Amino acid sequence: MRASARGQASVELVVLLPVVLAILAVAFQALLAVQAAWEVRVAARAAARAHAFGGDATEAARAHLRDRLERGLRVRADSGGDVRVSVRIPSLLPAVALGRATATSHFRPQGT
């Protein structure tokens, strides 16, 4: 009876392993999305500061992002001081598009 119990445990492990891996993948994907949202906010603040002082908002945003997020970078700055930064959320599966993380920051333009 002990041998059949060990066999039963092995079968249960084989059945549950894909479920556990799927749960871990979803959790990791959620962490990637949260990290992208966090980094885009930091990049938006840096871009707005640079824009307010006459610098290049895109380069300032790029300097505050990981390489993986830079590929999908979009920066839009207006004359009023608003800077909107957007990046693609990285995906574990390259064929799956998860959308974009976007943040807007504002600094009044500074006179020089």
C-alpha positions as CSV (number, residue, x, y, z in Angstrom):
1,M,0.0,0.0,0.0
2,R,2.9,2.4,0.6
3,A,4.2,2.0,-3.0
4,S,0.8,3.0,-4.4
5,A,0.6,5.9,-2.0
6,R,4.0,7.2,-3.3
7,G,2.7,6.7,-6.9
8,Q,-0.4,8.7,-6.0
9,A,1.7,11.6,-4.6
10,S,3.8,11.6,-7.8
11,V,0.7,11.8,-10.0
12,E,-0.7,14.6,-7.9
13,L,2.6,16.5,-8.1
14,V,2.7,16.1,-11.9
15,V,-0.9,17.4,-12.2
16,L,-0.3,20.4,-9.8
17,L,3.0,21.5,-11.2
18,P,1.6,23.3,-14.3
19,V,-0.9,25.1,-12.0
20,V,1.8,26.2,-9.6
21,L,3.9,27.4,-12.5
22,A,1.0,29.3,-14.1
23,I,0.3,31.0,-10.7
24,L,4.0,32.0,-10.4
25,A,4.0,33.4,-14.0
26,V,0.9,35.5,-13.4
27,A,2.4,36.8,-10.1
28,F,5.7,37.7,-11.9
29,Q,3.8,39.4,-14.7
30,A,1.9,41.5,-12.2
31,L,5.3,42.5,-10.6
32,L,6.6,43.6,-14.0
33,A,3.5,45.7,-14.6
34,V,3.8,47.4,-11.2
35,Q,7.5,48.0,-11.8
36,A,6.8,49.6,-15.2
37,A,4.2,51.9,-13.6
38,W,6.6,52.9,-10.8
39,E,9.4,53.6,-13.3
40,V,7.3,55.6,-15.7
41,R,6.2,57.9,-12.8
42,V,9.9,58.5,-11.9
43,A,10.7,59.1,-15.6
44,A,7.8,61.6,-16.0
45,R,9.0,63.6,-13.0
46,A,12.6,63.7,-14.4
47,A,11.3,64.6,-17.8
48,A,9.1,67.4,-16.5
49,R,12.1,68.9,-14.5
50,A,14.3,68.8,-17.5
51,H,11.6,70.3,-19.7
52,A,11.0,73.1,-17.2
53,F,14.7,74.1,-17.4
54,G,14.9,73.9,-21.1
55,G,16.5,70.4,-21.3
56,D,15.5,67.4,-23.4
57,A,12.5,65.7,-21.8
58,T,12.9,62.5,-23.8
59,E,16.6,62.0,-22.8
60,A,15.8,62.7,-19.1
61,A,13.0,60.1,-19.2
62,R,15.3,57.6,-21.0
63,A,18.0,58.1,-18.3
64,H,15.6,56.9,-15.6
65,L,14.3,53.8,-17.4
66,R,15.7,50.3,-17.7
67,D,16.8,49.3,-21.3
68,R,13.8,47.0,-21.6
69,L,11.3,49.9,-21.1
70,E,13.2,52.3,-23.3
71,R,12.1,50.6,-26.5
72,G,8.5,51.5,-26.1
73,L,9.1,55.0,-24.7
74,R,6.8,57.9,-25.8
75,V,7.3,61.4,-24.3
76,R,5.0,64.4,-25.0
77,A,5.8,67.8,-23.5
78,D,3.7,70.9,-23.9
79,S,4.5,74.5,-23.4
80,G,2.6,74.7,-20.1
81,G,4.9,72.4,-18.3
82,D,3.0,69.1,-18.5
83,V,5.0,66.1,-19.6
84,R,3.4,62.8,-20.4
85,V,5.6,59.7,-20.5
86,S,4.3,56.3,-21.7
87,V,6.1,52.9,-21.9
88,R,5.0,49.4,-23.0
89,I,4.5,47.0,-20.1
90,P,7.0,44.1,-20.6
91,S,5.4,40.7,-21.1
92,L,6.6,37.2,-20.3
93,L,5.2,36.1,-23.6
94,P,6.4,38.3,-26.5
95,A,3.2,37.6,-28.5
96,V,1.0,39.1,-25.8
97,A,0.6,42.9,-25.6
98,L,-0.3,44.1,-22.1
99,G,-0.8,47.8,-22.9
100,R,1.1,50.8,-21.7
101,A,1.9,52.4,-18.4
102,T,1.5,56.2,-18.5
103,A,2.3,59.0,-16.1
104,T,2.0,62.8,-16.4
105,S,4.0,65.3,-14.4
106,H,4.1,69.1,-14.3
107,F,6.7,71.6,-13.5
108,R,6.3,75.3,-14.4
109,P,8.8,76.4,-17.0
110,Q,11.6,78.4,-15.4
111,G,12.8,81.6,-16.8
112,T,16.5,81.8,-17.5
